[in-house]
């Protein structure tokens, strides 16, 4: 399903792009599609900004959430409904056609934002990409968001790999990083999915071949087409340049952006 259609010219709006909630490396005035990216637990907008280089005709916008740079002085969200309501109220999704991409926890957030926009009668994404996250309802493992600081750091690195050396060497930075990791894990571990009608848009799930779990259950969350793609790697498969290019080839094809 192509997103390039007669209303795509609206994506060329001269309205503001970089905002309190959005980061954009290249606004691409002639873009015919927009991709809003939602980061994983502990992640930030910077994970996605260079994707713009491999997505001609697509404006990439990454969500900047409270509690992490450049908004590290603001308290982070700890509950899914509060985060979703804030995004729906504060982020001006559009104008013009747009899609959502959410990795891990970001996939759940993107899905809930899409559902909430629909319930409010507002324009929503024309396509949803979810990555490395089980479909709701989510069965959480042993909760970690209440662990003491040292144990939380150990668990984070066990699940997702070592944090940068600077985090270990700078206590203030470590406190900031652990603070938003803890908040994000609290969002995930307290998330209560409320069943409702499935979305009516195409949904595509991506996963690394070294990950556990089956993402095909996302097909039950849409009345539209569903695709599932496996790429080489683990939870952060797209940090490998070759796999990132493969992922973005799929994304670009599905967006049908003009370039």
Buried (B, 14 or more C-beta within 10 A) or exposed (E): EBBBBEEBEBBBBEEEBEBEBBBBBBBBEEBBBBBBBBBBBBBBBBBBBEBBEBBBBBBBBBBBBBBBEEBBEEEBBBBBBEBBBBBBEEBEBBBBBBBBBBBBBBBBBBBBBBBBBBEEEEBBBBBBBBBBBBBBEBEEEEEBBEBEEEEBBEBBEEEBEEBEEEBEEEEEBBEBBBBBBBBBBBBBBBBEBEEEEBBEBBBBBBBBEEBEEEBEBBBEBBEBEBBBBBBEBBBBBBEBEEBBEBBBEBBBEBBBBBE
